[in-house]
């Protein structure tokens, strides 16, 4: 699915998850592992198109957080092994 994105979106996601992956690599010092980063970032990345109740928003946020965590942990495989070369 990532490869089906427009080039500009792919470049943006590649850089974003490159930064998040780099932060996650230093989690021993900053305590920001992929899970913690995902909880911070997920609510700002994807949201439901129309207002819903708090329970549905909570479920949606948890699903997005799991996706973001997966993308952080697997960013090298998803966006290319040379993701560290962006920096």
C-alpha positions in Angstrom: 0.0 0.0 0.0 2.8 2.4 0.8 4.1 2.1 -2.8 0.7 3.1 -4.1 1.0 6.5 -2.4 1.8 9.6 -4.5 5.5 10.3 -4.5 5.2 13.4 -2.3 3.3 11.5 0.4 5.8 8.6 0.3 8.7 11.0 0.7 7.0 12.7 3.7 6.2 9.4 5.4 9.7 8.1 4.8 11.2 11.1 6.5 8.7 11.1 9.3 9.2 7.5 10.1 12.9 7.8 9.7 12.9 10.4 12.4 10.6 8.3 14.6 12.7 5.2 14.1 15.9 7.2 15.0 14.2 8.4 18.2 13.1 4.9 19.0 16.7 3.6 18.6 17.6 5.8 21.5 14.8 4.7 23.7 17.3 3.5 26.4 18.1 7.2 27.0 14.9 9.0 26.1 12.3 6.3 27.1 10.5 6.8 23.8 10.0 3.3 22.4 7.8 2.7 19.4 4.8 2.2 21.6 5.2 5.5 23.4 6.0 7.4 20.1 2.9 5.8 18.5 0.7 7.0 21.4 1.9 10.5 21.0 1.8 10.7 17.2 -1.2 8.5 16.2 -4.0 11.0 17.2 -2.4 13.6 14.9 -2.0 11.3 11.9 -5.4 9.7 11.2 -8.8 10.4 12.5 -12.4 9.5 11.8 -14.1 11.6 9.1 -17.0 12.5 11.3 -17.4 13.1 15.0 -18.3 9.9 16.9 -18.6 9.0 20.6 -15.7 8.7 22.9 -15.6 4.9 22.8 -15.4 4.8 19.0 -12.7 7.5 19.0 -10.7 5.5 21.6 -10.9 2.3 19.6 -9.9 4.2 16.4 -6.9 5.8 18.1 -5.7 2.5 19.5 -5.9 1.0 16.0 -4.0 3.9 14.5 -1.4 3.7 17.3 -0.8 0.0 16.5 -0.3 0.9 12.9 2.1 3.7 13.7 4.0 1.4 16.1 4.3 -1.2 13.4 5.5 1.4 10.9 8.1 2.7 13.3 9.4 -0.8 14.2 9.5 -1.9 10.5 10.5 1.4 8.8 13.6 0.0 7.3 11.8 -2.8 5.6 8.8 -0.7 4.6 10.5 2.5 3.4 13.8 1.0 2.4 16.9 -0.1 4.3 18.7 3.1 3.6 16.3 5.1 5.8 19.2 6.1 8.1 20.9 7.8 5.2 18.2 10.5 5.2 20.1 12.0 8.1 
